[in-house]
Amino acid sequence: MPAHVLRPLTVVGDHKVTTAEIAEDVRARHSGHPQLRAVLRVIDNCGVRTRYFTRPLDSPTVSGSAGIDARTRVVFADVLAMAEKAAAAALEAAGLTAQDIDAIVTTHTTSWTVPNLDIGLIERLRLRPTVRRVALTTAACPGGAQGLIRAADLVAARPRSRVLVVAGEALSGISHHDDTSMESMVHKALFGDAAAATVVSGEPLGPGLVIEDTFEYVVPQGLDRQAGPIDHEGIRFVSTQQALAAAQDVLPRLKEWVGADRPEFAVIHPGSPRIIADTAAALGLGDHDARHATETLAHEGNIGGVSILRVLERTHADPPADGARGCAVAFGPGFATAALRCRWQS
């Protein structure tokens, strides 16, 4: 049975930060960096003009001076607050109450907390204590797409289910100024903080995606391409040069799964300008078809597992034709891919 996805609702961090402000912060903190000019040039060309943080740019959990204890507490509290707002907005938009929800799927990577986001939201939203739970705690960037996949699985098993999917990330909390690698410096400008939520059901509750098939793929021997190791200061994001081309290892498999019929629209994870462009080209689509991903990257940055839901929200504002065939794709650590083959229902 197809799963129907309503329009997601997104909540961003309270503090808008421009790329110029990020560049100035890097220039002030790393004036002696041997590649400073190259770092600033890459930051300026990363495709992000603004992003939103839950805390000011100079706060301890963003500046890099806070330890793992403070980062864990602050980041989780901020993500839970954003996620609660996004979930409440999604329920209201769907015309549902918390008691109408049969299952919750959450994705959240940026701090280690037990109990996790799913339990916190059950309490805050006052969902039924018998609600079924799927907590994707280390999915990172593909988390939103994987959350939709797991929700579709739940709906397939119980067609009358209504599943709340919630993604939340505060990626500002993985910034560390003692890490001066080129990749780390660029990540300071690439990432943002946000949460998003949507409802997935076995029956149409409004316009949106209809999921017809799903695809997950992990690149063999790709563990070292991207990772999130933890030390005494908290989670770090490590991305190698191989990660830049990792999508190319996946795209032939993706194209094989999509089949001969070219999608008419795409919901692409805004991981970087190259990821957006390469994915669109592999699907036989152009810049205009990838505009919602490009706009998300420009205005909110890469917001991890929240990204695909934000791009889908933008798609609702300028939707494809009724019945149009589409594909949603996200990539991330592992190197992992999560994708949906879908159609648009007006």
N, C-alpha and C positions, 0 to 999 in steps of 0.2 A: 504493500500500500504506500502511495506517495506521502511524504511529510510536507506540511505547509508551514512556511516561515513568515511571520509577520514582520513589519518594519521595526528594526532595532532602534533603540533610543540610547544616545551616548551622553555621558557626563565627563567633562574634562577637568583637569586640575585648576585651582583658583588663580594661579600666577602665570600670566602670559609672558613668554620669554622670546625675544627675537634672536635671529641668527647673529645679528650684529652684537648683541649683548653676550652671546656665547663666545664669539670670537674675541671680544674685548677681555672677557674673563680668562680665556686661554692665554692671550697675550700678556696679561698682568701676572699670571701664575707661572708661566713657562717662558719668560723672556729670553732665557739662555738656551732654549731647546735648539739643537743643531738643525732641525728641519722645520722650524717655526713658520717660515714663509710658505712652505709646501703644505703644512697642516692647515694654515689659514685659507689657502687656496682651495683645498679639498672641502673644508667646512663650508665655504661660500658656494661650492658647486654640488652640495649633497642633496639638493632638491627640497630642502626644508627652509621655509621663511620664518615660521613661528611654531612654537610648541607650548604646551601648558604643563607646568609642574604643580604638584600639590603643596610644595614649600618654595620659598624664595630661592633664587639662584645662589645666594650666599649663606644659606642655612647649613648646619652641620651635616645633615643627611644627603645634601647635594654637593656641598663643597668638598666632601671626602674626608673630613676630620672625625666624623662619628664612627664608633665601633659597631660591631655586629649586634650588640644588645639594643642600642638605640635605633639603629637602622631597622631591625626586625620589628620592634614595637611601633615605630612611627610609620613605616611603610605599610604594614598590615592595617593599622588603624585608618590610614588615608584611603587605602584600596577598599576596605570594607565600607567606609562612608560613601565613596563614589558608587560602589556596586549597589548599595542599598537604594540610593537615589535613582540609579538607572533602572533597577528592577521594578521599583514602585511605579516609575513612569511607564515602563513597558506594560505592566499589568493594567494601569489606568487606560492606556491607549487601546488595549485589547478589549476593554470593557469587562475585565475579569477581576476577581478578588483573590487574595492569597489562598482561600479555601478551594478555589477552582483548580489549583495546580497539583498535579499528580506526581511530578518528578522534577528535580532540579539538577542541572549540569553546570558546573563551574570550572573556570580555568583561571589560574593565578600562579605566577612563578616568582615574583620579585621579593618574597620574604618567606621564611620558614616558620610556620605557626601551627600548633596543634591545640584545639581543633581548628580546622581550616575554614575557608570562605563559605563552603556549603553549609556548615553547621551555624556559622555566624549569621548567614542570611535567613536560615530557617527561623532562628530566634527573632531577628529584627523585623522580618516581614510577617511573622506569625503564620508561617506555612503550617500545614497539618503535620503533626509529629510522625505520621506514617509515610510521609513523602519519600519516594525513592531518590537516591543520591548517586551522582557520578562526579567525582572530584579529580580534575586533571591538573595536578599540581606542578608539573615540570614540562608542560607542552610548549610553553613560550609562544613564539610567533604563530605557529599553526593552531594555537589553542582555540580560537574562535571557530575556525573551520572544523576542527576535531569535535568541538562542542556540538556543532550542528549535526555532525555525523552520528555522535552518540545519541543525540535527541531523536534522530531519524530511526535509529535502532530501537529505542524505547517505544516509539510510536508504532513501529512495525510489529513489535511483540504485543502491544496493547493499543489497538487502533483508536480507542476513545480517549487516550491520554492527552493531557496538556502539559507540555514540558517547558519549564523556564530555563533559558540558557543565559548565563551571566559570565562575562569576562572582565577582569580588572587587573591593571598593572600600573605600578609607579616606577617606571624605568629610570627616573631621575635618581633613585636610590642606589643604582649600581655604578654611579660615577665615582671614580677614585683618581685623585690628582697625583698620586705617587706612580701611577701607571702612565708612562709617557710614550708608549708605542703609537704609531700612526693610527692603527685601528681604534685604540682606546680614545684617542683624541677626537677622532671623527664621531665616535658613538656619543660623545657629549652633545653634539649638535643634532644627531639623527633621531634620538629617542624622545618620547613624551609620556605623559601620565593620563590615563583615562579609564573609564569603565563603560560597558555597554550591555544591554540586555534585550532579549526578544523572546517570543513565545512560539513554540513549534507544536503543531497539533496534527491529528489525522484527518481533520476536516477544515475547510477554508474558513477562517475567521475574518479575512480581509485580504487585500491585495498583497502580492509578494512572491517569493520563490516557491516553487514546488520541487522538492528534491526527488529525483527519479533514480539516481544511482550515486554511489560514493566510491572514493579511491584513496588508499593510503599506501605510501611507499617510503621505505627507508633505504638510502644509498648504502650498499655494502661497503664496509670498512670506511665509513664516513664519520666515525665518532669524534675525530680530532679536528673537524672542520669548524664547528662552532660548539661552545660549551659555556656553562655557568658555574665554575668552581667557587667554593666558599672558603674564605679564610677568616682571620680575626677581625677584619673590617666589614665582612659581609659578602654578598654575592658579587662576583665580577663577570663581565661578559667577555669571552675570548673568541675571536674570529680570525681565522687564518686566511692567507691569500687564496688557498684552495676553495674557501667558502664563496668567494666572488664568482666562481664559475660552477659552483655545485648545482645550481638550477639546470645548467646545460646537461648534467648527467641524468636529470629527472625528466626533462621535457620530452625526449623521445618516447619514454614510457607513458607519459601523460597523453601525448598525441595518439599513441596506439590505443589507449583506453577511450579517449574521446571519440575516435573513429573518423570516418570519412566526412561526415557532415560538419562543416565549420560552424562553431557557435556564432550566434548573432549578437551576443553581449558577454561580457566577462566581469567578474568581481575578483580583482587581483590584490593580493597582499602588497601593501606599499613598503616593501623592505628597503628599496633603494630605486633610483631611476633605472638602473640596469635591470634589476629584477622585473620591474613593471614592463619595460620595453621588450625584454627577451621573452617573457611569458606571453605578452600580447602577440608578438610575431609568431611564436610557436603555434598559437591558436588561429593564425591567419587573420589577426585583427590589427588595427592601427592605433595611432595616438588618440584619436577621438573616442575609440572604444574603451581606452584605458583611462579616460579623463577623471573618473571618480577616484581611482587609486592615486593618480598624480595630484589631484586637489587635496586628498587626505594627507599625503606626504608633505605637501607644501604648507598646509595650515595647522596640522596636528603632529606631524612627524610620524615616525614608525612607533606605533603604540602597542607593539607586541601582539598578544592574542586578541586584543580588542580591535585591531586594525580591520580585519575582514568584515566585522559587524559595522564598523563606521563606514566603510566603502559601500556596504549594502544599504545603509541608511541613506547615503548620498544617491544611490541608484533609485531609491523610491522618489526622490525629488525630481528626477529626470528619467523616468522609467522606459524600458524597452516596450515594444508593441506586445499586446496580449498574445500569448502563445509562443513568443520568441524563445528559441533554444539558447541556453547559456551554460557557463562554466564558472565555478568559484575555485580559486587556487591559493594556497598559502604554503610557505616554506619556513623551515627553522632548524634549530639544533638537532643533530642526529646523524646525518642530515635528512630531515623528514619532510614529507609532503602530505598534505591533506587536501582533497578536492571533491567537489560536488558537481554532478551533471544535473542540470535543472531546466525548468522552463518558467517563464514569467506568467503570472495569472493576475489580470487586472480586476 
